[in-house]
Amino acid sequence: MSAFAETSCLFAFYFPRAVSEQAVLKIQSLQGSAHISSLVRYEFQQAVWFEVWRRANGNLHGLNPTDAQTELAAFDLDLEQGVWDIARPDWESVIVRAQCLTLSHTPRYGMRALDILHVATAQQLAVTELLSFDTNQRRIALAEGVAVSP
């Protein structure tokens, strides 16, 4: 079984959330590495630093810089140790798939670009499941016949 993990799954894996236990158990249960894309890697890193910015601007639910750096270092170590595998999708094919998904889903459900791109990437990689806690991504994936979990 191959799985593609998107950003909400990574965030739950590294930062305590209500769904963190599900994320950890799912990743630990995989036979091999969970695939991520360079886009997921970028979005995860950007989201972490955005949470630092939120904290610095008065949001107590944001992250402090030390926690951000610690967890990003843990993520980099996990990459080196094979917890995550950076897949190399054919980005042109991903964009073509994303354009089709946009036409099928955005007019009805108001989908965002990155949500669509993550599902299109999972399709292009032909993984057996998308690991996501994002409601919109799960909706698109299920409508397109892609299994979702956790």
C-alpha positions as CSV (number, residue, x, y, z in Angstrom):
1,M,0.0,0.0,0.0
2,S,1.4,3.4,-0.9
3,A,0.2,6.6,0.7
4,F,0.6,10.3,-0.1
5,A,0.7,12.5,3.0
6,E,-0.4,16.2,2.6
7,T,0.3,19.1,4.8
8,S,-2.4,18.7,7.4
9,C,-1.2,15.2,8.1
10,L,2.4,16.4,8.6
11,F,1.2,19.2,10.9
12,A,-0.8,16.7,13.0
13,F,2.2,14.4,13.1
14,Y,4.6,17.0,14.4
15,F,2.4,19.4,16.4
16,P,-0.1,18.3,19.0
17,R,-3.7,18.4,17.7
18,A,-6.9,16.5,18.4
19,V,-6.0,14.2,15.5
20,S,-2.3,13.8,16.2
21,E,-2.6,10.3,17.6
22,Q,-4.4,9.2,14.4
23,A,-1.6,10.7,12.3
24,V,1.2,9.0,14.2
25,L,-0.5,5.6,14.3
26,K,-1.2,5.8,10.6
27,I,2.3,6.7,9.6
28,Q,3.7,4.0,11.9
29,S,1.5,1.4,10.4
30,L,2.7,2.0,6.8
31,Q,4.8,-0.7,5.3
32,G,7.2,1.8,3.8
33,S,7.7,5.6,3.6
34,A,4.8,7.9,3.1
35,H,5.2,9.9,0.0
36,I,5.2,13.7,0.1
37,S,5.9,16.1,-2.7
38,S,8.2,19.1,-2.8
39,L,5.1,21.2,-2.7
40,V,3.9,19.5,0.6
41,R,7.4,20.0,2.0
42,Y,7.3,23.7,1.1
43,E,3.8,24.2,2.4
44,F,4.6,22.5,5.7
45,Q,7.6,24.6,6.3
46,Q,5.7,27.8,5.3
47,A,2.8,26.9,7.6
48,V,5.1,26.4,10.5
49,W,6.7,29.8,10.0
50,F,3.3,31.4,9.5
51,E,2.3,30.0,12.9
52,V,5.4,31.6,14.4
53,W,4.3,34.9,12.8
54,R,0.8,34.5,14.3
55,R,2.3,34.0,17.8
56,A,4.5,37.0,17.4
57,N,1.4,39.0,16.5
58,G,-0.7,38.1,19.5
59,N,-2.3,34.7,18.6
60,L,-1.5,32.5,21.6
61,H,-2.3,29.4,19.5
62,G,0.6,30.1,17.2
63,L,4.1,28.6,17.6
64,N,7.1,29.9,19.4
65,P,10.3,30.0,17.3
66,T,12.1,27.3,19.4
67,D,9.2,24.8,18.9
68,A,9.1,25.6,15.2
69,Q,12.9,25.0,14.8
70,T,12.8,21.8,16.9
71,E,10.0,20.2,14.9
72,L,11.4,21.3,11.5
73,A,14.7,19.7,12.5
74,A,12.7,16.5,13.5
75,F,11.0,16.6,10.1
76,D,14.4,16.9,8.3
77,L,15.7,14.0,10.3
78,D,12.7,11.9,9.5
79,L,13.3,12.7,5.8
80,E,16.8,11.5,6.1
81,Q,15.7,8.3,7.9
82,G,13.0,7.5,5.4
83,V,9.8,8.2,7.3
84,W,8.9,10.5,4.3
85,D,9.8,10.0,0.7
86,I,9.9,13.0,-1.5
87,A,8.1,11.7,-4.6
88,R,8.9,13.3,-8.0
89,P,5.6,13.6,-9.8
90,D,5.4,14.8,-13.4
91,W,4.3,18.3,-12.5
92,E,2.9,19.0,-16.0
93,S,0.6,16.0,-15.6
94,V,-0.3,17.2,-12.1
95,I,-1.3,20.6,-13.5
96,V,-3.5,19.0,-16.2
97,R,-5.2,16.8,-13.6
98,A,-5.6,19.8,-11.3
99,Q,-7.3,21.8,-14.1
100,C,-9.8,19.0,-14.6
101,L,-10.4,18.7,-10.8
102,T,-10.9,22.5,-10.7
103,L,-13.7,22.3,-13.3
104,S,-15.3,19.4,-11.6
105,H,-15.2,20.6,-8.0
106,T,-14.5,24.3,-7.5
107,P,-17.8,25.7,-8.9
108,R,-19.8,23.4,-6.6
109,Y,-17.6,23.3,-3.5
110,G,-15.2,26.3,-3.6
111,M,-12.0,24.3,-3.6
112,R,-8.6,26.0,-3.1
113,A,-5.7,25.6,-5.4
114,L,-3.3,23.8,-3.0
115,D,-6.1,21.3,-2.0
116,I,-6.6,20.5,-5.6
117,L,-2.9,20.2,-6.4
118,H,-2.4,17.7,-3.5
119,V,-5.2,15.5,-4.7
120,A,-3.9,15.7,-8.3
121,T,-0.5,14.8,-7.1
122,A,-1.8,11.8,-5.3
123,Q,-3.6,10.7,-8.5
124,Q,-0.6,11.3,-10.7
125,L,1.5,9.2,-8.3
126,A,-1.2,6.5,-8.4
127,V,-1.0,6.0,-4.6
128,T,-3.6,3.8,-2.9
129,E,-4.5,6.5,-0.3
130,L,-4.3,10.1,0.5
131,L,-3.4,10.9,4.2
132,S,-5.3,14.1,5.0
133,F,-7.3,15.7,7.7
134,D,-8.4,18.5,5.3
135,T,-12.2,18.3,4.7
136,N,-12.0,19.7,1.2
137,Q,-9.1,17.4,0.1
138,R,-10.9,14.4,1.5
139,R,-14.1,15.4,-0.4
140,I,-12.3,15.8,-3.7
141,A,-10.3,12.5,-3.3
142,L,-13.4,10.5,-2.4
143,A,-15.3,11.9,-5.3
144,E,-12.4,10.9,-7.5
145,G,-12.2,7.4,-6.2
146,V,-9.0,7.9,-4.1
147,A,-9.1,6.3,-0.6
148,V,-8.5,8.7,2.3
149,S,-7.3,8.1,5.8
150,P,-6.8,8.3,8.7
